[in-house]
Amino acid sequence: MQNIIDYLEEILIILGFLTFITFGFMLSAKLGVLFISVSLFILAFLTIIYKKKVGEDNEGK
């Protein structure tokens, strides 16, 4: 059950970023590219945090 919740959480995060990017392109192309850059940076940061958390969980087992 926890895996399903994790997948839903990831899907919601991705949909949020896609909405953020789409809104940027609705305003202007330059703003859309800026929003893509910001979104990719945030996703990379979240990925690093997630990998650290998974590594800590695996060490505890």
TADAFEN-V819266 format. One line per field, one symbol per residue. ss: DSSP state (a for helix, b for strand, c for the rest). psi: psi as a letter, one per 20 degrees, with the letter a starting at -180 (. if undefined). burial: b if it has 16 or more other C-alpha atoms within 10 Angstrom, else e. A space follows every 50 residues. Layout:
BEGIN
ss: ???
psi: ???
burial: ???
END
This chain:
BEGIN
ss: caaaaaaaaaaaaaaaaaaaaaaaaaacaaaaaaaaaaaaaaaaaaaaaa aaaaaaaaaac
psi: hhggggghggghgghghhgggggghhgrgghghghgggghggggghgggg hgghghhhhi.
burial: eeeeeeeeeeeeeeeebeebbeebbeeeeebbeebbeebeeeeeeeeeee eeeeeeeeeee
END
